[in-house]
């Protein structure tokens, strides 16, 4: 989970079984966590966060061959930190603090449309590893 590797249905089923058998959660609580988080993998990722190096590696493809301004670098590093701490991220988060402290009007103010699309694709690919393939 923390290394941004693809989780499987078998992994999640085993984790659910462990949680229930060890008394960490009931089946009802796990089902509620799944419903509220978009799945058990995303719920677990929100608890564990992600390894910062794994997130940085995922964003390295986005950054490859580009020269960013200090504000752009700060924004990308804030995204990496957010993922590392929270495990998942949605597009709407980029329009809330701490991101609006860097760019009050939103990332479109400093990123071109193609960069925005690539950033969002990277976000989705990171989130997708917490959902069984």
C-alpha positions in Angstrom: 0.0 0.0 0.0 2.6 2.5 1.0 4.9 1.9 -2.0 2.3 2.7 -4.6 2.2 -0.8 -6.0 -1.0 -2.2 -7.4 -3.2 -3.9 -4.8 -5.2 -7.0 -5.8 -8.7 -8.2 -4.8 -6.9 -11.1 -3.0 -4.8 -8.6 -1.0 -7.9 -6.7 0.1 -9.9 -9.8 1.0 -7.1 -11.0 3.1 -6.8 -7.6 4.9 -10.5 -7.6 5.5 -10.3 -11.1 7.0 -7.4 -10.0 9.2 -9.3 -6.9 10.4 -12.4 -8.8 11.3 -10.6 -11.8 12.9 -8.4 -9.5 15.0 -11.2 -7.3 16.1 -9.9 -4.2 14.4 -13.3 -3.7 12.7 -16.6 -5.5 12.1 -17.9 -6.4 8.7 -20.4 -3.5 9.0 -17.6 -1.0 9.8 -15.5 -2.2 6.9 -18.4 -1.9 4.5 -19.1 1.6 5.8 -15.4 2.5 5.3 -15.6 1.1 1.7 -18.7 3.1 0.9 -17.3 6.3 2.4 -13.9 6.1 0.8 -14.5 4.6 -2.6 -13.3 1.2 -1.6 -11.3 -0.6 1.0 -8.0 0.0 -0.7 -8.5 3.8 -0.8 -9.6 3.7 2.8 -6.5 1.8 3.9 -4.3 4.2 1.8 -5.9 7.2 3.6 -4.8 5.6 6.9 -1.3 4.6 5.9 -0.3 7.4 3.5 2.3 6.7 0.9 6.1 6.5 0.9 7.3 10.0 -0.3 9.9 8.4 -2.6 7.2 6.3 -4.3 5.1 9.4 -4.9 8.1 11.4 -6.1 8.9 8.6 -8.5 5.4 8.7 -9.9 5.7 12.4 -10.4 9.1 12.2 -12.0 7.6 11.1 -15.3 5.5 14.3 -15.2 8.5 16.4 -14.4 10.9 14.8 -16.9 12.5 17.1 -19.4 10.7 20.2 -18.1 12.1 23.3 -16.4 9.7 24.5 -13.7 9.5 27.9 -12.0 9.9 27.9 -8.2 6.1 28.2 -7.7 5.5 25.2 -10.0 8.1 23.2 -8.1 6.7 24.2 -4.8 3.2 23.2 -6.0 4.4 19.8 -7.2 6.3 19.2 -4.0 3.2 20.1 -2.0 1.2 17.5 -4.1 3.9 14.9 -3.3 3.8 15.8 0.4 0.0 15.7 0.4 -0.1 12.2 -1.2 2.6 11.0 1.2 0.6 12.2 4.2 -2.9 11.4 3.1 -2.4 8.5 0.7 -4.9 9.8 -1.9 -5.7 13.1 -3.6 -8.5 14.4 -5.7 -8.5 17.3 -8.2 -10.6 19.5 -5.9 -7.9 19.5 -3.3 -5.6 21.5 -5.6 -8.1 24.4 -5.1 -7.9 24.3 -1.3 -5.2 25.2 1.3 -2.3 24.5 1.4 -2.3 24.7 -2.4 -4.1 28.0 -2.6 -1.4 29.5 -0.3 1.0 28.9 -3.2 -1.4 29.8 -6.0 -4.7 31.4 -4.8 -6.4 31.2 -8.2 -5.6 27.5 -8.7 -2.9 25.6 -10.6 -4.1 26.9 -14.1 -2.5 30.2 -13.1 1.0 28.7 -13.4 0.6 25.4 -15.4 -0.2 25.0 -19.1 -3.3 22.9 -20.0 -1.1 19.9 -21.1 0.8 20.1 -17.8 -2.5 20.2 -15.9 -3.7 17.1 -17.8 -0.5 15.3 -17.1 -0.6 16.2 -13.4 -4.2 14.9 -13.1 -3.3 11.7 -15.0 -0.5 11.2 -12.5 -2.9 11.7 -9.6 -5.4 9.3 -11.0 -2.7 6.7 -11.6 -1.5 6.9 -8.0 -5.0 6.6 -6.7 -5.7 3.7 -9.0 -3.0 1.5 -7.4 -5.2 1.4 -4.3 -8.1 0.0 -6.3 -7.9 -3.7 -7.4 -7.1 -4.1 -11.1 
